[in-house]
Amino acid sequence: MGAFERLFTRVEAVLLYLGVLATFAMMCLTSADAFSRYLFNSPILGALEITEKYLMVAAIFLGLSYGYRGGLFIRVTMLVDRLSGKARLAADYFAYLTTLAFCVFMVLATGQQALRGLSEDIELSTLPILVGPAYSFVPVGFLALTVLMLFDLSRIRHNQSLLFAQEGPSAT
């Protein structure tokens, strides 16, 4: 494992922990909002917006590379499982390159959206919190996934690609 790959693994762990923290914060905020709403008849101002604009987005997109590493992506393998040799390898490369192209497209498209959101001063409707920074979670998550896929490219030939791994705990 090279120095850049070790650094990336650390960055990926930070993104994962931020996603877990966002999930925990979402759970706490939603519980506190429900408790406050029903006990005191006074909901927490902006709880729903913070949950949907920030916490939910962070929880989902910052963990993309972890999901890829753990073999959690959906695969339909009915046809590919029946192929052998070069046909199987060609199908694996096609699936991999299609997925990689989609990730690159998503990095570019959501990156543009994030830049546009950061340049505008749009706030939540209930609190003076800018929405723009929340848009950055999506391209960051897809960028981490794209980098991990580029590391994974050389493993396809040896049938060790994480894209085709079975669901389970993270092996690397």
Secondary structure by P-SEA (a helix, b strand, c coil): ccaaaaaaaaaaaaaaaaaaaaaaaaaaaaaaaaaaaccccccccaaaaaaaacaaaaacccaaaaaaaacccccccccccccccaaaaaaaaaaaaaaaaaaaaaaaaaaaaaaaaaaccccccccccccccccaaaaaaaaaaaaaaaaacccccccccccccccccccc
